[in-house]
Amino acid sequence: MAEKKIKFVLAPDKFKGSLNGFEICDAMETGLRKVFKDATILKMPLADGGDGTIDVVRHYLKADTIKLTVNNPFLKPVEASYLYSEDTEIAYIEMAEASGLKLLKDSEKNCMSTSTLGTGELILDGIKRGAKEIILGIGGSATNDAGIGMAVALGFKFLDKNDRPLLPIGSNLIHLRKIDSSGVDVRIKNVKVKVACDVTNPFYGKEGAAYVYAEQKGASRNDIALLDDGLKNLAKVITEQFETDVQKIPGAGAAGGLGAGTAIFLNATLTSGIELIKEMADFDAQIKDADWIITGEGKLDGQTLAGKTINGVMASAKKNRIPVAAFCGAVDISIASQEELGLDYAVSIVQGVSSLDEALLSSYDNLVQGTYNFAKVLKIK
């Protein structure tokens, strides 16, 4: 009887500033093949909704890049892009492409005056192309408008006490008295929207959108108090008109309140970024008969326990009782934390004494050697 081939699933996140997930998979495969020449090796790079996610999504959706001119955070033209797969009728949109801090200089940051209108325009374009499902990444926002800009692009109107439409920016949340949804694009009702959201901040209050995130978007202390009052005001109007208390939605405060905005105006589901990517990759089905899953990310630390890629890998591995090895640029967790995660093997790939720059440059070779040595130990067993 022929000996069963060992099966490895390679499921890393990127090493930020060094290697992307695809390069990490290549390095891991090189190291493993030096020992297990006939092994079955399945490359499944992952991401959690942060930088680099769009490349991973493109890989699994086999999607095309769509480019168009939309409004930037200050309502000026900017070319932005998103992914669309005609085969699956799924669009993947990163709000940072149109409404992100990356589009602004530090001196320009001012979330009192910024809007998510451009994000809404990307969503509308996806709907017009025939998208039946939209996956929205909401990291890196420059806004605190609670998604009213996005909603305006889709046909909502936000009115003041005199029934005049408000410019959809953060400072106008306090002036809102009524939401007019009579002009909303009817196609929205037929689109399923999923939002990659790994924070649980409430809509307003000391742990809410304004107090936790607005300062890094250019808000002063006075601005933050005004924005928080604006969020409370919007929440009141939403309760009156939509009979929903957004303060009770986990993650409502994400991306300047866009978490709540997507839930109310798009009927979106807020879920973990890594879980969305795993679903896209059909990850749980692909790993069924694996002997080992090998994962990794730049740094294994306390944050890993809260929604990062390795934590998502562990959730799937535990269900299937598959051991997991993690190769990381740095490992900064205790034995107790490693036990809590359930990792069977965790190691930093850095060799010798080196500076950060040297370690980043050597990542590929160090990863090849690390996985080679790991495979040698397995071979002995």
NORCORDA-V15109 format. One record per helix or strand of 2 or more residues. SS is the DSSP state (H for helix, E for strand). FROM is the first residue (numbers start at 1). LEN is the number of residues. If there is no record, write none. Layout:
# NORCORDA-V15109
SS	FROM	LEN
SS	FROM	LEN
This chain:
# NORCORDA-V15109
E	7	4
H	21	13
E	40	4
H	53	9
E	64	8
E	77	9
E	90	5
H	96	4
H	101	3
H	106	3
H	117	13
E	133	5
H	148	6
E	157	3
H	170	6
E	178	3
H	186	5
E	192	5
H	209	5
H	215	3
H	221	22
H	246	3
H	254	12
E	269	3
H	273	9
H	283	4
E	292	4
E	299	2
H	302	4
H	309	12
E	323	6
E	330	2
H	335	7
E	345	4
H	356	6
H	363	18
